[in-house]
């Protein structure tokens, strides 16, 4: 019984530590350039993709308050935070491609 309690405690500590860990893309990702141009067609397709795959966790305005967010630890990121806004397109693309924890990897999508 003591071993089971210890295992549960260690697992909890690991989950909390993982939740607090800062997610940093590799240095080479920073210089990746988006091949997409900023136009109405690209924005329309991006909105469709976001609505289909991201809203459930990140919410309709990207605030990290989607319907699934309540049950998640760590919570989905709020895209308006400076920690997100200061990242390059390449860093964000790398994170979307590779995923981490509850964040699904979209590399094969």
LOVOGU-333134 format. One record per residue: x, y, z of N, C-alpha, C in turn; residue number from 1; residue in one letter. Coordinates in Angstrom, 1 decimal. Layout:
% residues N
nu X | nv Y | nw Z | cau X | cav Y | caw Z | cu X | cv Y | cw Z | keke NUM | bapa a
...
END
This chain:
% residues 109
nu 0.8 | nv -1.2 | nw 0.0 | cau 0.0 | cav 0.0 | caw 0.0 | cu 0.9 | cv 1.3 | cw 0.0 | keke 1 | bapa x
nu 2.0 | nv 1.2 | nw 0.8 | cau 2.8 | cav 2.4 | caw 0.8 | cu 3.5 | cv 2.7 | cw -0.5 | keke 2 | bapa x
nu 3.8 | nv 1.6 | nw -1.2 | cau 4.5 | cav 1.7 | caw -2.5 | cu 3.5 | cv 2.3 | cw -3.5 | keke 3 | bapa x
nu 2.2 | nv 2.0 | nw -3.4 | cau 1.2 | cav 2.5 | caw -4.3 | cu 1.0 | cv 4.0 | cw -4.1 | keke 4 | bapa x
nu 1.0 | nv 4.4 | nw -2.8 | cau 0.8 | cav 5.8 | caw -2.4 | cu 2.0 | cv 6.6 | cw -2.9 | keke 5 | bapa x
nu 3.2 | nv 6.0 | nw -2.7 | cau 4.4 | cav 6.7 | caw -3.2 | cu 4.4 | cv 6.9 | cw -4.7 | keke 6 | bapa x
nu 4.0 | nv 5.9 | nw -5.4 | cau 3.9 | cav 5.9 | caw -6.9 | cu 2.9 | cv 7.0 | cw -7.3 | keke 7 | bapa x
nu 1.8 | nv 7.1 | nw -6.7 | cau 0.8 | cav 8.1 | caw -7.0 | cu 1.4 | cv 9.5 | cw -6.7 | keke 8 | bapa x
nu 2.0 | nv 9.7 | nw -5.6 | cau 2.6 | cav 10.9 | caw -5.3 | cu 3.7 | cv 11.4 | cw -6.3 | keke 9 | bapa x
nu 4.6 | nv 10.4 | nw -6.7 | cau 5.6 | cav 10.7 | caw -7.6 | cu 5.0 | cv 11.1 | cw -9.0 | keke 10 | bapa x
nu 3.9 | nv 10.4 | nw -9.4 | cau 3.3 | cav 10.6 | caw -10.6 | cu 2.7 | cv 12.0 | cw -10.6 | keke 11 | bapa x
nu 2.0 | nv 12.4 | nw -9.5 | cau 1.5 | cav 13.7 | caw -9.4 | cu 2.5 | cv 14.8 | cw -9.5 | keke 12 | bapa x
nu 3.6 | nv 14.6 | nw -8.9 | cau 4.7 | cav 15.6 | caw -8.9 | cu 5.2 | cv 15.7 | cw -10.4 | keke 13 | bapa x
nu 5.4 | nv 14.6 | nw -11.1 | cau 5.8 | cav 14.6 | caw -12.5 | cu 4.8 | cv 15.4 | cw -13.3 | keke 14 | bapa x
nu 3.5 | nv 15.2 | nw -13.2 | cau 2.5 | cav 15.9 | caw -14.0 | cu 2.6 | cv 17.4 | cw -13.7 | keke 15 | bapa x
nu 2.7 | nv 17.8 | nw -12.4 | cau 2.8 | cav 19.2 | caw -12.1 | cu 4.1 | cv 19.8 | cw -12.7 | keke 16 | bapa x
nu 5.2 | nv 19.1 | nw -12.6 | cau 6.5 | cav 19.6 | caw -13.1 | cu 6.4 | cv 19.8 | cw -14.6 | keke 17 | bapa x
nu 5.8 | nv 18.8 | nw -15.3 | cau 5.7 | cav 18.9 | caw -16.7 | cu 4.8 | cv 20.0 | cw -17.1 | keke 18 | bapa x
nu 3.7 | nv 20.3 | nw -16.4 | cau 2.8 | cav 21.3 | caw -16.7 | cu 3.5 | cv 22.7 | cw -16.5 | keke 19 | bapa x
nu 4.4 | nv 22.9 | nw -15.7 | cau 5.1 | cav 24.1 | caw -15.4 | cu 6.3 | cv 24.3 | cw -16.4 | keke 20 | bapa x
nu 6.7 | nv 23.3 | nw -17.0 | cau 7.9 | cav 23.4 | caw -17.9 | cu 7.6 | cv 24.3 | cw -19.1 | keke 21 | bapa x
nu 8.5 | nv 25.2 | nw -19.5 | cau 8.4 | cav 26.0 | caw -20.6 | cu 8.6 | cv 25.3 | cw -21.9 | keke 22 | bapa x
nu 7.8 | nv 25.5 | nw -22.9 | cau 7.9 | cav 24.7 | caw -24.1 | cu 8.7 | cv 25.6 | cw -25.1 | keke 23 | bapa x
nu 9.9 | nv 25.2 | nw -25.5 | cau 10.7 | cav 25.9 | caw -26.4 | cu 11.0 | cv 25.1 | cw -27.6 | keke 24 | bapa x
nu 10.8 | nv 25.7 | nw -28.8 | cau 11.1 | cav 25.1 | caw -30.0 | cu 12.6 | cv 25.1 | cw -30.2 | keke 25 | bapa x
nu 13.2 | nv 24.2 | nw -31.0 | cau 14.6 | cav 24.2 | caw -31.3 | cu 15.0 | cv 25.5 | cw -32.0 | keke 26 | bapa x
nu 16.3 | nv 25.9 | nw -31.8 | cau 16.8 | cav 27.1 | caw -32.4 | cu 16.6 | cv 27.2 | cw -33.9 | keke 27 | bapa x
nu 16.7 | nv 26.0 | nw -34.6 | cau 16.6 | cav 26.0 | caw -36.1 | cu 15.2 | cv 26.3 | cw -36.5 | keke 28 | bapa x
nu 14.2 | nv 26.1 | nw -35.7 | cau 12.8 | cav 26.4 | caw -36.0 | cu 12.5 | cv 27.9 | cw -36.1 | keke 29 | bapa x
nu 13.3 | nv 28.7 | nw -35.4 | cau 13.1 | cav 30.1 | caw -35.3 | cu 13.2 | cv 30.8 | cw -36.7 | keke 30 | bapa x
nu 14.0 | nv 30.3 | nw -37.5 | cau 14.3 | cav 30.9 | caw -38.8 | cu 13.4 | cv 30.4 | cw -40.0 | keke 31 | bapa x
nu 12.5 | nv 29.4 | nw -39.7 | cau 11.6 | cav 28.9 | caw -40.7 | cu 10.7 | cv 30.1 | cw -41.2 | keke 32 | bapa x
nu 10.5 | nv 30.2 | nw -42.4 | cau 9.6 | cav 31.2 | caw -43.0 | cu 8.4 | cv 30.6 | cw -43.6 | keke 33 | bapa x
nu 7.2 | nv 31.2 | nw -43.3 | cau 6.0 | cav 30.7 | caw -43.8 | cu 5.9 | cv 30.8 | cw -45.4 | keke 34 | bapa x
nu 5.5 | nv 29.8 | nw -46.1 | cau 5.4 | cav 29.9 | caw -47.5 | cu 4.1 | cv 30.5 | cw -47.9 | keke 35 | bapa x
nu 3.2 | nv 30.8 | nw -47.0 | cau 1.9 | cav 31.3 | caw -47.3 | cu 1.9 | cv 32.9 | cw -47.2 | keke 36 | bapa x
nu 1.1 | nv 33.4 | nw -48.1 | cau 1.0 | cav 34.9 | caw -48.1 | cu -0.2 | cv 35.3 | cw -47.3 | keke 37 | bapa x
nu -0.2 | nv 36.5 | nw -46.8 | cau -1.3 | cav 37.0 | caw -46.0 | cu -2.4 | cv 37.6 | cw -46.9 | keke 38 | bapa x
nu -3.3 | nv 36.7 | nw -47.2 | cau -4.4 | cav 37.2 | caw -48.1 | cu -5.7 | cv 36.6 | cw -47.6 | keke 39 | bapa x
nu -6.8 | nv 37.1 | nw -48.2 | cau -8.2 | cav 36.6 | caw -47.7 | cu -8.4 | cv 35.1 | cw -47.9 | keke 40 | bapa x
nu -7.9 | nv 34.5 | nw -49.0 | cau -8.0 | cav 33.1 | caw -49.2 | cu -7.3 | cv 32.3 | cw -48.1 | keke 41 | bapa x
nu -6.1 | nv 32.6 | nw -47.8 | cau -5.3 | cav 31.9 | caw -46.8 | cu -6.0 | cv 32.1 | cw -45.4 | keke 42 | bapa x
nu -6.4 | nv 33.3 | nw -45.1 | cau -7.0 | cav 33.6 | caw -43.8 | cu -8.4 | cv 32.8 | cw -43.7 | keke 43 | bapa x
nu -9.1 | nv 32.7 | nw -44.8 | cau -10.4 | cav 31.9 | caw -44.8 | cu -10.1 | cv 30.4 | cw -44.5 | keke 44 | bapa x
nu -9.1 | nv 29.9 | nw -45.2 | cau -8.8 | cav 28.5 | caw -45.0 | cu -8.2 | cv 28.2 | cw -43.6 | keke 45 | bapa x
nu -7.4 | nv 29.2 | nw -43.1 | cau -6.9 | cav 29.1 | caw -41.8 | cu -8.0 | cv 29.1 | cw -40.7 | keke 46 | bapa x
nu -9.0 | nv 29.9 | nw -40.9 | cau -10.1 | cav 30.0 | caw -40.0 | cu -10.9 | cv 28.7 | cw -40.0 | keke 47 | bapa x
nu -11.1 | nv 28.1 | nw -41.2 | cau -11.8 | cav 26.8 | caw -41.2 | cu -11.0 | cv 25.7 | cw -40.5 | keke 48 | bapa x
nu -9.7 | nv 25.7 | nw -40.7 | cau -8.8 | cav 24.7 | caw -40.0 | cu -8.8 | cv 24.9 | cw -38.5 | keke 49 | bapa x
nu -8.7 | nv 26.1 | nw -38.1 | cau -8.7 | cav 26.4 | caw -36.7 | cu -10.1 | cv 26.0 | cw -36.0 | keke 50 | bapa x
nu -11.2 | nv 26.3 | nw -36.7 | cau -12.5 | cav 26.0 | caw -36.2 | cu -12.6 | cv 24.4 | cw -36.1 | keke 51 | bapa x
nu -12.1 | nv 23.7 | nw -37.0 | cau -12.2 | cav 22.3 | caw -37.1 | cu -11.3 | cv 21.6 | cw -36.1 | keke 52 | bapa x
nu -10.1 | nv 22.1 | nw -35.8 | cau -9.1 | cav 21.4 | caw -35.0 | cu -8.7 | cv 22.0 | cw -33.7 | keke 53 | bapa x
nu -8.9 | nv 23.3 | nw -33.6 | cau -8.3 | cav 24.0 | caw -32.4 | cu -9.3 | cv 24.6 | cw -31.4 | keke 54 | bapa x
nu -10.5 | nv 25.0 | nw -31.9 | cau -11.4 | cav 25.7 | caw -31.1 | cu -11.8 | cv 24.9 | cw -29.8 | keke 55 | bapa x
nu -11.9 | nv 23.6 | nw -30.0 | cau -12.4 | cav 22.8 | caw -28.8 | cu -11.5 | cv 22.9 | cw -27.6 | keke 56 | bapa x
nu -10.2 | nv 23.2 | nw -27.8 | cau -9.3 | cav 23.4 | caw -26.7 | cu -9.0 | cv 24.9 | cw -26.5 | keke 57 | bapa x
nu -8.6 | nv 25.6 | nw -27.5 | cau -8.1 | cav 27.0 | caw -27.4 | cu -9.3 | cv 28.0 | cw -27.4 | keke 58 | bapa x
nu -10.5 | nv 27.6 | nw -27.8 | cau -11.6 | cav 28.5 | caw -27.8 | cu -11.7 | cv 29.3 | cw -29.0 | keke 59 | bapa x
nu -12.9 | nv 29.9 | nw -29.3 | cau -13.1 | cav 30.6 | caw -30.5 | cu -12.2 | cv 31.9 | cw -30.7 | keke 60 | bapa x
nu -11.8 | nv 32.5 | nw -29.7 | cau -10.9 | cav 33.6 | caw -29.7 | cu -9.5 | cv 33.3 | cw -29.4 | keke 61 | bapa x
nu -9.1 | nv 32.0 | nw -29.2 | cau -7.7 | cav 31.7 | caw -28.9 | cu -7.3 | cv 32.0 | cw -27.4 | keke 62 | bapa x
nu -8.3 | nv 32.1 | nw -26.5 | cau -7.9 | cav 32.5 | caw -25.1 | cu -7.6 | cv 31.3 | cw -24.2 | keke 63 | bapa x
nu -7.6 | nv 30.1 | nw -24.8 | cau -7.3 | cav 28.9 | caw -24.0 | cu -8.5 | cv 28.4 | cw -23.2 | keke 64 | bapa x
nu -9.7 | nv 28.8 | nw -23.6 | cau -10.9 | cav 28.5 | caw -22.9 | cu -12.0 | cv 27.7 | cw -23.7 | keke 65 | bapa x
nu -11.5 | nv 26.8 | nw -24.5 | cau -12.4 | cav 25.9 | caw -25.3 | cu -13.2 | cv 25.0 | cw -24.4 | keke 66 | bapa x
nu -14.2 | nv 24.3 | nw -24.9 | cau -15.0 | cav 23.4 | caw -24.0 | cu -14.2 | cv 22.3 | cw -23.4 | keke 67 | bapa x
nu -13.1 | nv 21.8 | nw -24.0 | cau -12.3 | cav 20.7 | caw -23.5 | cu -11.2 | cv 21.2 | cw -22.5 | keke 68 | bapa x
nu -11.0 | nv 22.5 | nw -22.5 | cau -9.9 | cav 23.1 | caw -21.6 | cu -10.1 | cv 22.8 | cw -20.1 | keke 69 | bapa x
nu -11.4 | nv 22.8 | nw -19.7 | cau -11.6 | cav 22.6 | caw -18.2 | cu -11.0 | cv 21.4 | cw -17.7 | keke 70 | bapa x
nu -11.0 | nv 20.3 | nw -18.5 | cau -10.5 | cav 19.0 | caw -18.1 | cu -9.0 | cv 18.8 | cw -18.3 | keke 71 | bapa x
nu -8.3 | nv 19.8 | nw -18.8 | cau -6.9 | cav 19.7 | caw -19.2 | cu -6.0 | cv 20.3 | cw -18.2 | keke 72 | bapa x
nu -4.8 | nv 19.6 | nw -18.1 | cau -3.7 | cav 20.1 | caw -17.2 | cu -2.4 | cv 19.6 | cw -17.9 | keke 73 | bapa x
nu -1.6 | nv 20.6 | nw -18.4 | cau -1.8 | cav 22.0 | caw -18.3 | cu -2.9 | cv 22.5 | cw -19.2 | keke 74 | bapa x
nu -3.4 | nv 23.7 | nw -19.0 | cau -4.5 | cav 24.3 | caw -19.8 | cu -3.9 | cv 24.7 | cw -21.1 | keke 75 | bapa x
nu -4.7 | nv 24.8 | nw -22.1 | cau -4.3 | cav 25.3 | caw -23.5 | cu -3.8 | cv 26.7 | cw -23.3 | keke 76 | bapa x
nu -2.8 | nv 27.1 | nw -24.1 | cau -2.3 | cav 28.4 | caw -24.1 | cu -3.3 | cv 29.4 | cw -24.6 | keke 77 | bapa x
nu -3.2 | nv 30.6 | nw -24.1 | cau -3.9 | cav 31.8 | caw -24.5 | cu -3.0 | cv 32.5 | cw -25.6 | keke 78 | bapa x
nu -3.5 | nv 32.5 | nw -26.8 | cau -2.7 | cav 33.0 | caw -27.9 | cu -2.4 | cv 34.5 | cw -27.8 | keke 79 | bapa x
nu -3.1 | nv 35.2 | nw -27.0 | cau -2.8 | cav 36.7 | caw -26.9 | cu -1.7 | cv 37.0 | cw -25.9 | keke 80 | bapa x
nu -1.2 | nv 36.0 | nw -25.2 | cau -0.1 | cav 36.2 | caw -24.2 | cu 1.2 | cv 36.5 | cw -25.0 | keke 81 | bapa x
nu 2.0 | nv 37.4 | nw -24.3 | cau 3.2 | cav 37.8 | caw -25.0 | cu 4.1 | cv 36.6 | cw -25.3 | keke 82 | bapa x
nu 4.1 | nv 35.5 | nw -24.4 | cau 4.9 | cav 34.3 | caw -24.7 | cu 4.6 | cv 33.7 | cw -26.0 | keke 83 | bapa x
nu 3.4 | nv 33.8 | nw -26.5 | cau 3.0 | cav 33.3 | caw -27.8 | cu 3.3 | cv 34.3 | cw -28.9 | keke 84 | bapa x
nu 2.9 | nv 35.5 | nw -28.7 | cau 3.0 | cav 36.6 | caw -29.7 | cu 4.5 | cv 36.9 | cw -30.0 | keke 85 | bapa x
nu 5.4 | nv 36.6 | nw -29.1 | cau 6.8 | cav 36.9 | caw -29.4 | cu 7.5 | cv 35.8 | cw -30.2 | keke 86 | bapa x
nu 6.8 | nv 34.7 | nw -30.4 | cau 7.4 | cav 33.6 | caw -31.2 | cu 7.3 | cv 33.9 | cw -32.7 | keke 87 | bapa x
nu 8.3 | nv 33.3 | nw -33.4 | cau 8.2 | cav 33.4 | caw -34.9 | cu 7.3 | cv 32.4 | cw -35.4 | keke 88 | bapa x
nu 6.9 | nv 32.6 | nw -36.7 | cau 6.0 | cav 31.7 | caw -37.4 | cu 6.7 | cv 30.3 | cw -37.4 | keke 89 | bapa x
nu 8.0 | nv 30.2 | nw -37.5 | cau 8.7 | cav 29.0 | caw -37.6 | cu 8.6 | cv 28.2 | cw -36.2 | keke 90 | bapa x
nu 8.7 | nv 28.9 | nw -35.1 | cau 8.6 | cav 28.3 | caw -33.8 | cu 7.2 | cv 27.8 | cw -33.6 | keke 91 | bapa x
nu 6.2 | nv 28.5 | nw -34.0 | cau 4.8 | cav 28.1 | caw -33.8 | cu 4.5 | cv 26.9 | cw -34.7 | keke 92 | bapa x
nu 5.0 | nv 27.0 | nw -36.0 | cau 4.8 | cav 25.9 | caw -36.9 | cu 5.4 | cv 24.6 | cw -36.4 | keke 93 | bapa x
nu 6.6 | nv 24.7 | nw -35.8 | cau 7.3 | cav 23.5 | caw -35.2 | cu 6.5 | cv 22.9 | cw -34.1 | keke 94 | bapa x
nu 5.9 | nv 23.8 | nw -33.2 | cau 5.1 | cav 23.3 | caw -32.1 | cu 3.8 | cv 22.6 | cw -32.6 | keke 95 | bapa x
nu 3.2 | nv 23.2 | nw -33.6 | cau 2.0 | cav 22.6 | caw -34.2 | cu 2.3 | cv 21.3 | cw -34.9 | keke 96 | bapa x
nu 3.5 | nv 21.2 | nw -35.5 | cau 3.9 | cav 20.0 | caw -36.2 | cu 4.2 | cv 18.8 | cw -35.2 | keke 97 | bapa x
nu 4.9 | nv 19.2 | nw -34.1 | cau 5.4 | cav 18.1 | caw -33.2 | cu 4.5 | cv 17.8 | cw -32.0 | keke 98 | bapa x
nu 3.7 | nv 18.8 | nw -31.6 | cau 2.9 | cav 18.6 | caw -30.4 | cu 3.7 | cv 18.3 | cw -29.1 | keke 99 | bapa x
nu 2.9 | nv 18.3 | nw -28.0 | cau 3.6 | cav 18.0 | caw -26.7 | cu 2.4 | cv 17.7 | cw -25.7 | keke 100 | bapa x
nu 2.5 | nv 16.7 | nw -25.0 | cau 1.5 | cav 16.4 | caw -24.0 | cu 0.1 | cv 16.3 | cw -24.6 | keke 101 | bapa x
nu -0.8 | nv 17.1 | nw -24.2 | cau -2.2 | cav 17.1 | caw -24.7 | cu -2.3 | cv 17.8 | cw -26.0 | keke 102 | bapa x
nu -1.3 | nv 18.5 | nw -26.4 | cau -1.3 | cav 19.2 | caw -27.7 | cu -0.9 | cv 18.2 | cw -28.8 | keke 103 | bapa x
nu -1.9 | nv 17.9 | nw -29.7 | cau -1.7 | cav 16.9 | caw -30.7 | cu -0.7 | cv 17.4 | cw -31.7 | keke 104 | bapa x
nu 0.1 | nv 16.4 | nw -32.3 | cau 1.1 | cav 16.7 | caw -33.3 | cu 0.3 | cv 16.7 | cw -34.7 | keke 105 | bapa x
nu 0.5 | nv 17.7 | nw -35.5 | cau -0.2 | cav 17.8 | caw -36.8 | cu 0.8 | cv 17.6 | cw -37.9 | keke 106 | bapa x
nu 1.9 | nv 17.0 | nw -37.7 | cau 3.0 | cav 16.9 | caw -38.7 | cu 2.5 | cv 16.0 | cw -39.9 | keke 107 | bapa x
nu 1.6 | nv 15.1 | nw -39.6 | cau 1.2 | cav 14.2 | caw -40.7 | cu -0.2 | cv 14.7 | cw -41.3 | keke 108 | bapa x
nu -0.7 | nv 15.8 | nw -40.7 | cau -2.0 | cav 16.3 | caw -41.2 | cu -1.9 | cv 17.2 | cw -42.4 | keke 109 | bapa x
END
